Amino acid sequence: MRTAALDVIRDEHQALAAMLRSLKLLLAQARREGVLPDFAVLRAMLFYVDEFPERLHHTKESALLFPRLRERAPELAQVLSRLDHEHARGEAAVREVEHALLAFEVLGEPRRAAFEHAVERYIAEYLEHMAVEETEILPAAQRLLTAADWSELDAAFAANRDPLTGHEPADEYRELFHTIVHNAPAPIGLGGGNPQDPARR
């Protein structure tokens, strides 16, 4: 059964994976060119992760999807508990990366490596988390949940409206997404060239 909620979850996973790849590429480009990265774009990208996947996507998975699966697939209890724990820690994890970014921006080159390592670890953990959901959780949900379950889940996830999955951004987020799309490198943005070039902003 194909459902709107599953489509939204998978689309949001793809958007987040693209954002994380672009974040990594932006840092690699700056290091390769021997310049500081575009801190404004990095802040915007991390704010997006905090504001959309952490607060909307994860909350609904843990509150609406996972409890239904616990009822129908007790064999998934351990992996669901692990994913719930990772969701609960998600906001703290992105704050740690944002703090490492602030230290890099304020204190300069001596903090570059610590920030890059924090980003690498965060990305690796996030991609692994989504891979578990894609390979174990979503197929089980597709197999076991009822039409009534999906009706509620479809309505809940349709309200997310993440601009990186094709929705028009709300007015308060318009400048944020303009910054990301026009300055971050592919796959999430159109940016390229010198990270410090003011013409790119």
Secondary structure in CASP SS format (residue, H / E / C, confidence):
PFRMAT SS
TARGET T0000
AUTHOR 0000-0000-0000
METHOD secondary structure of the structure
MODEL  1
M C 1.00
R C 1.00
T C 1.00
A H 1.00
A H 1.00
L H 1.00
D H 1.00
V H 1.00
I H 1.00
R H 1.00
D H 1.00
E H 1.00
H H 1.00
Q H 1.00
A H 1.00
L H 1.00
A H 1.00
A H 1.00
M H 1.00
L H 1.00
R H 1.00
S H 1.00
L H 1.00
K H 1.00
L H 1.00
L H 1.00
L H 1.00
A H 1.00
Q H 1.00
A H 1.00
R H 1.00
R H 1.00
E H 1.00
G C 1.00
V C 1.00
L C 1.00
P C 1.00
D C 1.00
F H 1.00
A H 1.00
V H 1.00
L H 1.00
R H 1.00
A H 1.00
M H 1.00
L H 1.00
F H 1.00
Y H 1.00
V H 1.00
D H 1.00
E H 1.00
F H 1.00
P H 1.00
E H 1.00
R H 1.00
L H 1.00
H H 1.00
H H 1.00
T H 1.00
K H 1.00
E H 1.00
S H 1.00
A H 1.00
L H 1.00
L H 1.00
F H 1.00
P H 1.00
R H 1.00
L H 1.00
R H 1.00
E H 1.00
R H 1.00
A C 1.00
P H 1.00
E H 1.00
L H 1.00
A H 1.00
Q H 1.00
V H 1.00
L H 1.00
S H 1.00
R H 1.00
L H 1.00
D H 1.00
H H 1.00
E H 1.00
H H 1.00
A H 1.00
R H 1.00
G H 1.00
E H 1.00
A H 1.00
A H 1.00
V H 1.00
R H 1.00
E H 1.00
V H 1.00
E H 1.00
H H 1.00
A H 1.00
L H 1.00
L H 1.00
A H 1.00
F H 1.00
E H 1.00
V H 1.00
L H 1.00
G C 1.00
E H 1.00
P H 1.00
R H 1.00
R H 1.00
A H 1.00
A H 1.00
F H 1.00
E H 1.00
H H 1.00
A H 1.00
V H 1.00
E H 1.00
R H 1.00
Y H 1.00
I H 1.00
A H 1.00
E H 1.00
Y H 1.00
L H 1.00
E H 1.00
H H 1.00
M H 1.00
A H 1.00
V H 1.00
E H 1.00
E H 1.00
T H 1.00
E H 1.00
I H 1.00
L H 1.00
P H 1.00
A H 1.00
A H 1.00
Q H 1.00
R H 1.00
L H 1.00
L C 1.00
T C 1.00
A H 1.00
A H 1.00
D H 1.00
W H 1.00
S H 1.00
E H 1.00
L H 1.00
D H 1.00
A H 1.00
A H 1.00
F H 1.00
A H 1.00
A C 1.00
N C 1.00
R C 1.00
D C 1.00
P H 1.00
L H 1.00
T H 1.00
G C 1.00
H C 1.00
E C 1.00
P C 1.00
A C 1.00
D H 1.00
E H 1.00
Y H 1.00
R H 1.00
E H 1.00
L H 1.00
F H 1.00
H H 1.00
T H 1.00
I H 1.00
V H 1.00
H H 1.00
N H 1.00
A C 1.00
P E 1.00
A C 1.00
P C 1.00
I C 1.00
G C 1.00
L C 1.00
G E 1.00
G C 1.00
G C 1.00
N C 1.00
P C 1.00
Q C 1.00
D C 1.00
P H 1.00
A H 1.00
R H 1.00
R C 1.00
END
